[in-house]
């Protein structure tokens, strides 16, 4: 257990294999989908779903192994939504596009109209706020049901939400009440770091294929995906989502990291996991590719 904010070091040798594995999987998925002429909406949804599943599974597994069975008990539970008021959710373009598609498939015309109005109002409120201003304003995420405290898109929520956690609801409440932008919370580092390593792997793969990944501020980007079908333009390499002040500032750091990871991927320097797999099983890559194709056909 730790009580400090955790960042992601993309050069950390412990995290590089997770970044590498996801980057190579997603790169193949995107290439195969393009070659097969799959619809852009399906491609974005598949990329987002795959990385989210991989991130959750790997984070859970490694957290258990590294803790020796003595993991931090999570305080997060249904209805606890302090982080949904003060946190800035940075999500990748595929994840946001998937959320937009999911909402259009699972919500009525009336529900979508109400959500679009609410999301537009939130986007205007947060557009120029910095971290401190956002935390103090306590503006709820437009996807939050404020009466129940539940996320209305929980099944397709982005990795940043899946990885965010705390071992103390009291600490979260105190931070929320005080309007703290960077609260110190008890966390499980592997759960956070490994999930985000997979996210960086996915973004690396997409960036290497010329696709925009952002990340973007989910609350501010939501009106755009509700208002139009943007998947085709995204798959063509366009930037289709709007930035906020915060996501634009964050983009500078993300762009630098992703440029380095893309260069490593293309130059064969992101190869630790593949080297280990080849030594253990020379057919590992082929078997994994065939397994993923089988899983895809079953969906």
Residue frames relative to the residue before (quaternion, step in Angstrom):
aa qw qx qy qz dx dy dz
X 1.0000 0.0000 0.0000 0.0000 0.00 0.00 0.00
X 0.0395 -0.7872 0.6148 0.0260 3.56 -1.11 0.66
X 0.2140 -0.7695 0.5847 0.1418 3.56 -1.23 0.42
X 0.5352 0.5561 -0.4588 0.4401 3.54 0.74 1.07
X 0.5707 -0.5726 0.4457 0.3843 3.54 -1.20 0.44
X 0.2453 -0.7878 0.5547 0.1068 3.53 -0.94 0.92
X 0.1419 -0.7696 0.6174 0.0795 3.54 -0.89 0.98
X 0.4366 -0.6856 0.5072 0.2865 3.58 -1.24 0.10
X 0.1743 -0.7594 0.6215 0.0822 3.54 -0.78 1.10
X 0.2919 -0.8039 0.4936 0.1576 3.58 -0.26 1.25
X 0.6509 0.4910 -0.3227 0.4807 3.58 1.26 -0.13
X 0.4159 0.7102 -0.4637 0.3281 3.58 1.30 -0.05
X 0.4250 -0.7339 0.4629 0.2580 3.64 -0.58 1.09
X 0.6155 0.5439 -0.3548 0.4466 3.59 1.18 -0.42
X 0.7266 0.4252 -0.2326 0.4870 3.58 1.16 -0.59
X 0.5252 0.6755 -0.4012 0.3271 3.58 1.14 -0.55
X 0.6518 0.5145 -0.3551 0.4294 3.66 0.85 -0.73
X 0.6475 0.5091 -0.3282 0.4625 3.60 1.02 -0.71
X 0.6225 0.5201 -0.3280 0.4841 3.57 1.04 -0.79
X 0.6704 0.5272 -0.2883 0.4353 3.55 0.90 -1.00
X 0.6699 0.5120 -0.3085 0.4404 3.57 0.78 -1.03
X 0.6987 0.4596 -0.2872 0.4670 3.58 0.82 -0.96
X 0.6239 0.5479 -0.3477 0.4356 3.59 0.98 -0.78
X 0.7078 0.4611 -0.2743 0.4595 3.58 0.87 -0.90
X 0.6169 0.5295 -0.3443 0.4695 3.57 1.08 -0.67
X 0.7115 0.4570 -0.2710 0.4599 3.57 0.76 -1.02
X 0.6063 0.5514 -0.3645 0.4422 3.58 1.01 -0.69
X 0.6704 0.4803 -0.2954 0.4824 3.59 0.96 -0.82
X 0.6293 0.5424 -0.3339 0.4453 3.58 0.99 -0.82
X 0.6798 0.4830 -0.2903 0.4694 3.58 0.89 -0.94
X 0.6593 0.5088 -0.3095 0.4590 3.58 0.93 -0.89
X 0.6675 0.4951 -0.3005 0.4680 3.60 0.92 -0.89
X 0.6556 0.5194 -0.3132 0.4498 3.58 0.97 -0.86
X 0.6490 0.5054 -0.3161 0.4727 3.57 0.97 -0.83
X 0.6633 0.5124 -0.3056 0.4517 3.57 0.94 -0.90
X 0.7025 0.4504 -0.2578 0.4870 3.57 1.09 -0.73
X 0.4386 -0.7222 0.4370 0.3082 3.57 1.28 -0.09
X 0.2316 0.7972 -0.5253 0.1868 3.58 1.08 0.67
X 0.5809 -0.5766 0.4405 0.3689 3.56 -1.16 0.57
X 0.5891 -0.6131 0.4014 0.3406 3.53 -1.03 0.83
X 0.6191 0.5496 -0.3504 0.4380 3.58 0.99 -0.78
X 0.6633 0.5013 -0.3029 0.4659 3.58 0.99 -0.84
X 0.6312 0.5376 -0.3310 0.4505 3.58 1.04 -0.77
X 0.6697 0.4934 -0.2991 0.4676 3.59 0.84 -0.97
X 0.6690 0.5007 -0.3006 0.4597 3.58 0.92 -0.90
X 0.6600 0.5097 -0.3140 0.4539 3.59 0.95 -0.83
X 0.6372 0.5247 -0.3242 0.4622 3.58 0.96 -0.85
X 0.6937 0.4772 -0.2807 0.4607 3.58 0.82 -1.00
X 0.6704 0.5009 -0.3078 0.4526 3.60 0.88 -0.92
X 0.6702 0.5201 -0.3056 0.4323 3.57 0.90 -0.90
X 0.6953 0.4619 -0.2929 0.4663 3.58 0.82 -0.93
X 0.6346 0.5280 -0.3410 0.4498 3.59 1.01 -0.70
X 0.6488 0.5036 -0.3133 0.4768 3.59 0.97 -0.82
X 0.6666 0.5013 -0.3000 0.4630 3.58 0.89 -0.94
X 0.6637 0.5223 -0.3072 0.4385 3.57 0.92 -0.93
X 0.6799 0.4851 -0.2983 0.4619 3.58 0.86 -0.91
X 0.6709 0.5054 -0.3042 0.4494 3.57 0.89 -0.91
X 0.6892 0.4768 -0.2862 0.4646 3.59 0.87 -0.95
X 0.6508 0.5176 -0.3234 0.4517 3.59 0.94 -0.84
X 0.6578 0.5079 -0.3062 0.4643 3.57 0.96 -0.87
X 0.6768 0.5065 -0.2919 0.4474 3.57 0.88 -0.97
X 0.7179 0.4471 -0.2617 0.4651 3.57 0.79 -0.99
X 0.5953 0.5553 -0.3669 0.4501 3.58 1.07 -0.63
X 0.6643 0.5026 -0.2951 0.4679 3.56 0.97 -0.90
X 0.6873 0.4940 -0.2898 0.4468 3.58 0.87 -0.93
X 0.7191 0.4601 -0.2607 0.4509 3.56 0.86 -0.95
X 0.6709 0.4992 -0.3056 0.4553 3.58 1.15 -0.50
X 0.3571 -0.7406 0.4946 0.2816 3.55 1.21 -0.34
X 0.6903 -0.4815 0.2751 0.4647 3.55 1.13 0.62
X 0.6598 0.4787 -0.3111 0.4886 3.60 1.26 0.13
X 0.1182 0.8412 -0.5161 0.1098 3.53 0.78 1.05
X 0.6032 -0.5420 0.4497 0.3744 3.51 -1.30 0.44
X 0.3830 -0.7039 0.5386 0.2602 3.63 -0.75 0.95
X 0.3563 -0.7530 0.5141 0.2045 3.58 -0.77 0.99
X 0.3361 -0.7378 0.5544 0.1880 3.54 -1.03 0.85
X 0.5002 0.6707 -0.4186 0.3533 3.58 1.26 -0.29
X 0.1386 0.7791 -0.5980 0.1271 3.57 -0.89 0.95
X 0.6838 -0.4767 0.3495 0.4278 3.55 -1.27 0.35
X 0.7804 0.3070 -0.2456 0.4862 3.56 -0.85 0.99
X 0.6041 0.5066 -0.3645 0.4956 3.61 1.26 -0.23
X 0.0776 0.8564 -0.4958 0.1216 3.58 -0.31 1.21
X 0.2221 0.8048 -0.5275 0.1571 3.61 1.13 0.49
X 0.6905 0.4895 -0.2903 0.4464 3.59 0.91 -0.87
X 0.6111 0.5705 -0.3492 0.4232 3.60 1.22 -0.32
X 0.6516 0.4968 -0.3074 0.4838 3.56 1.32 -0.06
X 0.8220 0.2837 -0.1167 0.4798 3.57 0.87 -0.85
X 0.6316 0.5622 -0.3419 0.4099 3.59 1.18 -0.31
X 0.3370 -0.6852 0.6021 0.2331 3.52 -1.22 0.58
X 0.2021 -0.7965 0.5612 0.0993 3.58 -0.53 1.14
X 0.1126 -0.7723 0.6238 0.0409 3.54 -0.46 1.23
X 0.0264 0.8064 -0.5864 0.0724 3.57 -0.63 1.14
X 0.5333 -0.6341 0.4569 0.3236 3.54 -1.14 0.64
X 0.6618 -0.5172 0.3669 0.3998 3.56 -1.23 0.44
X 0.6608 0.4939 -0.3459 0.4469 3.67 0.81 -0.79
X 0.6473 0.5194 -0.3296 0.4500 3.59 0.98 -0.77
X 0.6699 0.4874 -0.3029 0.4710 3.58 0.95 -0.84
X 0.6305 0.5189 -0.3313 0.4727 3.59 1.02 -0.75
X 0.6385 0.5240 -0.3272 0.4589 3.58 1.02 -0.78
X 0.6336 0.5252 -0.3295 0.4627 3.57 0.98 -0.82
X 0.6465 0.5243 -0.3173 0.4543 3.58 0.95 -0.88
X 0.6686 0.4930 -0.2970 0.4708 3.59 0.92 -0.91
X 0.6464 0.5316 -0.3164 0.4467 3.57 0.97 -0.90
X 0.6552 0.5120 -0.3116 0.4598 3.56 0.95 -0.85
X 0.6660 0.5061 -0.3058 0.4547 3.59 0.92 -0.86
X 0.6881 0.4718 -0.2728 0.4790 3.57 1.14 -0.64
X 0.7977 0.3410 -0.1370 0.4780 3.58 1.10 -0.65
X 0.7060 0.3993 -0.2674 0.5202 3.59 1.23 0.06
X 0.5269 -0.6360 0.4664 0.3168 3.56 -1.13 0.69
X 0.6825 -0.4685 0.3630 0.4278 3.55 -1.29 0.26
X 0.6604 0.5105 -0.3040 0.4591 3.58 0.98 -0.87
X 0.6572 0.5114 -0.3045 0.4625 3.58 0.97 -0.88
X 0.6536 0.5074 -0.3133 0.4660 3.57 1.00 -0.81
X 0.6349 0.5312 -0.3317 0.4525 3.57 0.99 -0.79
X 0.6642 0.4954 -0.3001 0.4726 3.58 0.95 -0.88
X 0.6555 0.5048 -0.3098 0.4685 3.58 0.99 -0.85
X 0.6366 0.5344 -0.3283 0.4488 3.58 0.98 -0.82
X 0.6503 0.5066 -0.3093 0.4742 3.57 1.01 -0.82
X 0.6680 0.4931 -0.2956 0.4726 3.57 0.93 -0.91
X 0.6677 0.5041 -0.3025 0.4567 3.58 0.91 -0.89
X 0.6349 0.5313 -0.3300 0.4536 3.57 1.03 -0.75
X 0.6520 0.5123 -0.3102 0.4650 3.56 1.00 -0.83
X 0.6527 0.5032 -0.3107 0.4736 3.59 0.98 -0.84
X 0.6354 0.5419 -0.3302 0.4399 3.57 0.94 -0.87
X 0.6547 0.4995 -0.3126 0.4734 3.59 0.99 -0.78
X 0.6594 0.5305 -0.3089 0.4339 3.59 0.97 -0.85
X 0.7778 0.3809 -0.1893 0.4628 3.57 0.88 -0.91
X 0.4109 0.7741 -0.4364 0.2038 3.58 1.22 -0.37
X 0.8196 0.2353 -0.1075 0.5112 3.60 0.85 -0.91
X 0.4824 0.6910 -0.4300 0.3239 3.60 1.24 0.07
X 0.3423 -0.6901 0.5861 0.2514 3.55 -1.14 0.63
X 0.7644 -0.3751 0.2442 0.4641 3.58 -1.29 -0.01
X 0.6720 0.4990 -0.2965 0.4598 3.55 0.90 -0.93
X 0.6557 0.5142 -0.3100 0.4578 3.56 0.95 -0.87
X 0.6430 0.5217 -0.3223 0.4588 3.57 1.01 -0.79
X 0.6709 0.5081 -0.2992 0.4497 3.57 0.92 -0.94
X 0.7002 0.4704 -0.2734 0.4623 3.57 0.96 -0.86
X 0.6399 0.5433 -0.3296 0.4321 3.58 1.08 -0.65
X 0.1692 -0.8307 0.5110 0.1417 3.58 1.20 -0.59
X 0.2249 0.7767 -0.5458 0.2197 3.55 0.84 1.01
X 0.3781 -0.7500 0.4853 0.2430 3.62 -0.58 1.03
X 0.5670 -0.5605 0.4764 0.3707 3.54 -1.15 0.62
X 0.5095 -0.6709 0.4326 0.3211 3.63 -0.85 0.85
X 0.6615 0.5008 -0.3054 0.4672 3.58 1.25 -0.34
X 0.5517 0.6066 -0.3879 0.4210 3.57 1.31 0.06
X 0.3018 -0.6856 0.6276 0.2122 3.56 -1.07 0.80
X 0.2887 -0.8180 0.4701 0.1632 3.58 -0.09 1.26
X 0.6146 0.5603 -0.3566 0.4256 3.61 1.15 -0.47
X 0.7768 0.3128 -0.1664 0.5207 3.58 0.99 -0.81
X 0.4001 -0.7205 0.4727 0.3120 3.58 1.23 -0.41
X 0.5611 0.6160 -0.3773 0.4041 3.59 1.23 0.32
X 0.4809 -0.6370 0.5229 0.2991 3.54 -1.21 0.63
X 0.3623 -0.7643 0.4964 0.1954 3.58 -0.79 1.00
X 0.7301 0.3078 -0.2281 0.5658 3.60 1.28 -0.07
X 0.1037 0.8677 -0.4831 0.0538 3.55 1.18 0.64
X 0.6736 0.5238 -0.3067 0.4217 3.60 0.89 -0.86
X 0.7796 0.2793 -0.1569 0.5382 3.60 1.13 -0.56
X 0.2849 0.7782 -0.5126 0.2245 3.59 1.20 0.44
X 0.5535 -0.6464 0.4157 0.3211 3.61 -1.09 0.66
X 0.6961 -0.4858 0.3369 0.4074 3.55 -1.30 0.33
X 0.6128 0.5622 -0.3686 0.4153 3.60 0.96 -0.72
X 0.6615 0.4656 -0.3017 0.5046 3.61 1.12 -0.61
X 0.6497 0.5259 -0.3173 0.4479 3.58 1.00 -0.80
X 0.7150 0.4569 -0.2515 0.4656 3.58 1.02 -0.79
X 0.6016 0.5714 -0.3635 0.4237 3.59 1.13 -0.56
X 0.1752 0.7901 -0.5640 0.1641 3.56 -0.79 0.99
X 0.1282 -0.7804 0.6069 0.0786 3.54 -1.30 0.19
X 0.3798 -0.7150 0.5407 0.2285 3.52 -1.21 0.55
X 0.7634 0.2932 -0.1710 0.5496 3.58 1.28 0.04
X 0.3164 -0.7486 0.5550 0.1776 3.57 -0.54 1.17
X 0.6034 0.5635 -0.3561 0.4377 3.59 1.10 -0.65
X 0.6463 0.5105 -0.3184 0.4694 3.59 0.99 -0.83
X 0.6446 0.5149 -0.3185 0.4669 3.57 1.02 -0.77
X 0.6499 0.5160 -0.3138 0.4614 3.57 0.95 -0.86
X 0.6516 0.5172 -0.3143 0.4574 3.57 0.93 -0.90
X 0.6584 0.5032 -0.3037 0.4702 3.57 0.96 -0.88
X 0.6461 0.5211 -0.3087 0.4644 3.56 1.00 -0.86
X 0.6836 0.4954 -0.2885 0.4517 3.58 0.83 -0.99
X 0.7145 0.4449 -0.2427 0.4824 3.57 1.06 -0.81
X 0.4026 -0.7298 0.4659 0.2972 3.60 1.26 -0.20
X 0.2599 0.7867 -0.5176 0.2136 3.59 1.03 0.79
X 0.3752 -0.7494 0.5065 0.2029 3.55 -0.83 1.02
X 0.7940 0.1502 -0.0661 0.5854 3.59 1.07 -0.73
X 0.0414 -0.8483 0.5276 0.0196 3.60 0.48 1.13
X 0.3725 -0.6811 0.5809 0.2448 3.53 -1.20 0.62
X 0.0250 0.8198 -0.5657 0.0856 3.55 -0.46 1.25
X 0.4907 -0.6234 0.4997 0.3477 3.59 -1.13 0.51
X 0.0379 0.8226 -0.5614 0.0824 3.58 -0.62 1.13
X 0.4117 -0.6427 0.5851 0.2740 3.50 -1.44 0.15
X 0.3663 -0.7921 0.4356 0.2207 3.64 -0.07 1.24
X 0.6577 0.5046 -0.3552 0.4321 3.68 0.79 -0.79
X 0.6190 0.5558 -0.3443 0.4352 3.57 1.02 -0.80
X 0.6887 0.4654 -0.2660 0.4882 3.57 1.02 -0.84
X 0.7388 0.4727 -0.2528 0.4085 3.55 0.64 -1.18
X 0.7047 0.4744 -0.2901 0.4406 3.58 0.82 -0.95
X 0.6057 0.5363 -0.3581 0.4661 3.58 1.05 -0.66
X 0.7031 0.4549 -0.2725 0.4738 3.57 0.90 -0.90
X 0.5651 0.5742 -0.3911 0.4450 3.59 1.14 -0.47
X 0.6460 0.4974 -0.3163 0.4849 3.58 1.00 -0.77
X 0.6205 0.5367 -0.3452 0.4558 3.57 1.02 -0.73
X 0.6627 0.4899 -0.3068 0.4760 3.56 0.95 -0.84
X 0.6097 0.5471 -0.3533 0.4518 3.58 1.07 -0.64
X 0.6539 0.5026 -0.3073 0.4747 3.57 0.95 -0.89
X 0.6779 0.4898 -0.3018 0.4576 3.58 0.88 -0.92
X 0.6052 0.5527 -0.3467 0.4562 3.58 1.10 -0.70
X 0.6683 0.5046 -0.3011 0.4562 3.56 0.90 -0.94
X 0.6733 0.4926 -0.3006 0.4623 3.58 0.87 -0.93
X 0.6510 0.5114 -0.3163 0.4634 3.57 0.96 -0.87
X 0.6522 0.5154 -0.3214 0.4535 3.59 1.01 -0.75
X 0.6845 0.4451 -0.2690 0.5108 3.58 1.25 -0.45
X 0.5732 -0.6280 0.3613 0.3828 3.57 1.29 0.21
X 0.5263 0.6321 -0.4113 0.3929 3.57 1.22 0.39
X 0.4615 -0.6747 0.5038 0.2793 3.54 -1.04 0.80
X 0.1206 -0.8056 0.5768 0.0620 3.56 -0.94 0.86
X 0.4469 -0.6673 0.4757 0.3587 3.59 1.14 -0.46
X 0.4997 0.2615 -0.5731 -0.5946 1.56 -1.30 -2.14
X 0.3316 -0.7318 0.5688 0.1760 3.51 -1.35 0.38
X 0.5618 -0.5551 0.4843 0.3765 3.53 -1.34 0.27
X 0.4406 -0.7425 0.4366 0.2528 3.56 -0.38 1.25
X 0.6766 0.5127 -0.3098 0.4283 3.60 0.78 -0.98
X 0.7120 0.4508 -0.2594 0.4718 3.58 0.98 -0.83
X 0.6806 0.4904 -0.2885 0.4615 3.59 1.12 -0.62
X 0.5114 0.6934 -0.4019 0.3100 3.57 1.18 -0.49
X 0.6445 0.5207 -0.3611 0.4278 3.67 0.81 -0.78
X 0.6332 0.5546 -0.3389 0.4202 3.59 1.01 -0.77
X 0.7212 0.4300 -0.2665 0.4733 3.60 0.87 -0.88
X 0.6311 0.5093 -0.3419 0.4747 3.59 1.19 -0.34
X 0.6931 0.5125 -0.2596 0.4354 3.54 1.15 -0.67
X 0.8227 0.0769 -0.0003 0.5633 3.60 1.09 -0.61
X 0.4704 -0.6179 0.5404 0.3240 3.54 -1.34 0.28
X 0.0616 -0.8591 0.5071 -0.0329 3.56 -0.26 1.30
X 0.4550 0.7410 -0.4241 0.2532 3.58 1.26 -0.28
X 0.6537 0.5248 -0.3281 0.4355 3.60 0.90 -0.88
X 0.6625 0.4913 -0.3056 0.4757 3.56 0.95 -0.85
X 0.6248 0.5364 -0.3394 0.4547 3.58 1.05 -0.76
X 0.6866 0.4814 -0.2880 0.4625 3.58 0.88 -0.92
X 0.6380 0.5085 -0.3200 0.4817 3.57 1.23 -0.42
X 0.6218 -0.5855 0.3240 0.4068 3.59 1.29 -0.04
X 0.4842 0.6711 -0.4385 0.3504 3.59 1.25 0.12
X 0.3794 -0.6475 0.5971 0.2833 3.53 -1.33 0.37
X 0.0771 -0.8685 0.4893 -0.0189 3.54 -0.31 1.24
X 0.6976 0.4558 -0.2720 0.4813 3.61 1.23 -0.14
X 0.4601 -0.7011 0.4754 0.2659 3.59 -1.08 0.69
X 0.3711 -0.7031 0.5623 0.2275 3.54 -1.20 0.61
X 0.2856 -0.6727 0.6382 0.2421 3.52 -1.36 0.31
X 0.7222 -0.3939 0.3177 0.4716 3.55 -1.28 0.00
X 0.6965 0.4834 -0.2776 0.4519 3.58 0.89 -0.94
X 0.7019 0.4567 -0.2930 0.4614 3.60 0.81 -0.91
X 0.6096 0.5441 -0.3522 0.4564 3.58 1.12 -0.59
X 0.6463 0.4985 -0.3133 0.4853 3.57 1.04 -0.78
X 0.6679 0.5020 -0.2986 0.4612 3.57 0.96 -0.86
X 0.5873 0.6193 -0.3626 0.3742 3.58 1.09 -0.71
X 0.5766 0.5908 -0.3839 0.4136 3.59 1.07 -0.61
X 0.7002 0.4558 -0.2662 0.4807 3.56 0.89 -0.94
X 0.6456 0.5234 -0.3199 0.4549 3.57 0.95 -0.87
X 0.6527 0.5279 -0.3226 0.4373 3.59 0.90 -0.90
X 0.6570 0.5130 -0.3132 0.4551 3.58 0.97 -0.84
X 0.6683 0.4948 -0.2977 0.4689 3.57 0.93 -0.92
X 0.6898 0.4845 -0.2908 0.4527 3.58 0.85 -0.94
X 0.6035 0.5486 -0.3594 0.4535 3.60 1.06 -0.67
X 0.6615 0.4978 -0.3003 0.4737 3.56 0.99 -0.84
X 0.6801 0.4854 -0.2958 0.4630 3.58 0.91 -0.88
X 0.6241 0.5275 -0.3404 0.4651 3.60 1.02 -0.73
X 0.6461 0.5102 -0.3170 0.4709 3.58 0.97 -0.84
X 0.6523 0.5027 -0.3129 0.4732 3.59 1.02 -0.78
X 0.6441 0.5222 -0.3208 0.4577 3.58 0.99 -0.81
X 0.7059 0.4549 -0.2635 0.4746 3.57 0.85 -0.96
X 0.7224 0.4478 -0.2460 0.4660 3.57 1.09 -0.70
X 0.5311 -0.6633 0.3945 0.3497 3.57 1.27 0.11
X 0.5049 0.6611 -0.4213 0.3613 3.58 1.21 0.33
X 0.6236 0.4508 -0.3414 0.5398 3.56 1.31 -0.02
X 0.3705 0.7819 -0.3970 0.3062 3.55 0.49 1.22
X 0.3454 0.7657 -0.4908 0.2315 3.60 1.22 0.24
X 0.7039 0.4687 -0.2790 0.4550 3.59 0.74 -1.03
X 0.6591 0.5051 -0.3198 0.4563 3.58 0.94 -0.82
X 0.6286 0.5340 -0.3347 0.4558 3.58 1.03 -0.73
X 0.6482 0.5034 -0.3125 0.4782 3.57 0.99 -0.84
X 0.6613 0.5161 -0.3080 0.4489 3.58 0.92 -0.91
X 0.6479 0.5201 -0.3248 0.4520 3.60 0.97 -0.80
X 0.6635 0.4979 -0.3141 0.4618 3.56 1.01 -0.78
X 0.6948 0.4650 -0.2737 0.4755 3.58 1.01 -0.78
X 0.7919 -0.0649 0.0963 0.5995 3.55 1.01 -0.87
X 0.3428 -0.7830 0.4805 0.1964 3.61 -0.19 1.22
X 0.7091 0.4429 -0.2551 0.4857 3.60 1.17 -0.51
X 0.3287 0.7979 -0.4671 0.1925 3.58 1.29 0.09
X 0.6727 0.5028 -0.3168 0.4409 3.60 0.82 -0.93
X 0.6706 0.4974 -0.3060 0.4575 3.58 0.89 -0.95
X 0.6554 0.5152 -0.3110 0.4565 3.59 0.93 -0.88
X 0.6664 0.5001 -0.3077 0.4595 3.56 0.94 -0.87
X 0.6382 0.5251 -0.3261 0.4590 3.57 0.99 -0.82
X 0.6711 0.4905 -0.2993 0.4684 3.59 0.94 -0.88
X 0.6229 0.5392 -0.3426 0.4515 3.58 1.05 -0.76
X 0.6740 0.4993 -0.3001 0.4543 3.57 0.92 -0.92
X 0.6283 0.5262 -0.3370 0.4634 3.58 1.07 -0.69
X 0.6342 0.5170 -0.3240 0.4749 3.58 1.05 -0.77
X 0.6542 0.5139 -0.3123 0.4588 3.57 0.93 -0.93
X 0.6429 0.5393 -0.3161 0.4426 3.57 1.01 -0.83
X 0.6623 0.5099 -0.3068 0.4551 3.58 1.00 -0.82
X 0.6437 0.5408 -0.3150 0.4405 3.58 1.14 -0.61
X 0.5985 0.6015 -0.3668 0.3814 3.60 1.13 -0.56
